[in-house]
Amino acid sequence: MEKKYEDEIAKNQKLENENKQLKESLKEKSIKEEELNKYKAENDKLKADLFKANKIITGLEQSNKDSNELKILREENTNLKYQLNLKDNEIINLKNMIQNNNLFRPKYDINDIMVINFVSTDIHYGIKCLPNDIFAEVEEKLYKKFDDLRDTNNMFIVNARPILRFKKLSENNIKDGDLIQLFKLE
């Protein structure tokens, strides 16, 4: 009986040790579960904070975009105001010129105008021009009046001298009232 009693005590001791180990294991598991729950709660809080931060960033990006658009619109507005001021100044200057009659003042003096006469067997025609006109321009005025002359090879002579087409009338020594002889070359 004593042996049975000692066996029971040993068994009881063994069960108490197992019970103690299970309680410690359960305690550790409970601590780990508490830590896990704590980490889950912290993770959920961080997710919520991240969501709020993303919302703020999106708002700031939109605000920055709006700010850039506002800056572009302000620059455009400033540019348009500047152009408007230029136009206003131009209008004021033109009004002043009209009042001072500067706008309609001729760019040349009436005494500068000259007439040169073209003479050939077919035509006798005078053209108004200025001493600074290139002879080829005056020749073009003649061709506008007598279009059939374009189809011929023409030579022009003044005071027994040939005329250089791409020089000014004054450089060709052509004066008011001079007769320009036209010869059709075959």
Secondary structure, 3 states (H helix, E strand, C coil): CHHHHHHHHHHHHHHHHHHHHHHHHHHHHHHHHHHHHHHHHHHHHHHHHHHHHHHHHHHHHHHHHHHHHHHHHHHHHHHHHHHHHHHHHHHHHHHHHHHCCCCCCCCCCHHHCEEEEEECCCCEEEEEECCCCEHHHHHHHHHHHCHHHHHCEEEEEECCEECCCCCECCCCCCCCCCEEEEEEEC
